Amino acid sequence: MIEVRGSTQLSFLFPANWQTAYCYYQEIEKIVLFLPHIRLLGANGGSVFRLAYETTELGAYHIRIICDVEAIFDRENRLLAFLPAEYPPVIPDEAGFRSATTRGYYQSQSYFFAEGQYTRIEYHLKLQADLPTPRALRPLPTAVLNKISHNITHWRIQQIARGFIENSIAAFQQEHNPMQ
């Protein structure tokens, strides 16, 4: 198994008051589109969602991590969160020659703070999984694979978080100022 572990914490200013920002980020099906390498696989019609982290690493290895999450809307504490959950169907581990699929755990929290006409959002993102080793990588020592995975995951988590921030702000500005 290859350890996939990554997290980041970023703070950013959103161009609206906190109530508007909070409502905007509650549109789960829409905001998931702003997350690079993450896509929505399904929803139960309520607060439970199945997400997939998918990427091709080192130009050859297709990685897929399926994560069930429950959306938490805590307006009183100005918190929006995706917390890990486990719902059926079970996600079996699969390892191909240059591919791997497993269940993982995705977590994010966004805290909203009024900053005049803007909102400061403290954004926390975490992804973890134990990935079955693709057959092409099995000759490599586990320690080497985990070091490579750590470096890639750190970079990808930063890419996802920064992409999410940039994409969500750009879409909001486009919706509210379409002439720009």
PyMOL commands that set and color helices and strands:
alter all, ss='L'
color gray80, all
select helices_A, chain A and resi 18-25+28-34+75-77+135-137+142-176
alter helices_A, ss='H'
color red, helices_A
select strands_A, chain A and resi 2-14+38-43+48-57+61-74+79-85+94-95+99-115+118-131
alter strands_A, ss='S'
color yellow, strands_A
deselect
rebuild
show_as cartoon
